[in-house]
């Protein structure tokens, strides 16, 4: 999806398009290329996708479209967003299709994710989705501060132990100089500060999962002890 799809949805010069700040930088750039203005909304803390309540707060008579982004294999609340779009006469354009949750790899990733969520300590594991609604293209945990070691220290220590973990979104789009949006989006900002993507794939063996849990749990306790 890109500028062409936005144009096809009727987005043009002078229009406003509501996009997520967390994970939405590429979308915002496409909006600018279409001659429109990106308007950033906050995310739902559990799904990391657009929060319909935040979207409703920033919509105006100039809003031409809402562009949700499905993150980490979790779907945005499309029903609520489409209802908002209908109410305000704005289109809802998905940035990209949601990965299939019934594919064999997705089923296996979901099983592995459930194992990790049961056993990891010292981090906030992903919120459970209803039914089989999560494809787990990424397994994202939170490492909050609040007097404990921060996410970046935790990441460095894990990588030193051979765990390939990454920060999925380091800077929310509304804080990037190219957009310079004078808004405060607390959930997007908090997620950018706390989120860490741990390795998860359908090709992992059980021993890989055990090693990951051991590294995270042992290191989490060690770091907390050093911080106290």
Secondary structure, 3 states (H helix, E strand, C coil): CCHHHHHHCCCCCCCEEEEECCCCHHHHHHHHHCCCEEEEECECCCCCCECHHHHHHHCCCCEEEEECCCECCECCCHHHHHHHHHHHCCEECCCCCCCCCCCHHHHHHHHHHHHHHHHCCCCECCCCCCCCCECCCCEEEECCCCCCCCHHHHHHHHHHCCCCCECCCCCCHHHCCCCCCCCCCHHHHHHHHHEEEECCCCCCCHHHHHHHHHHHHHHHHHHHHHHC
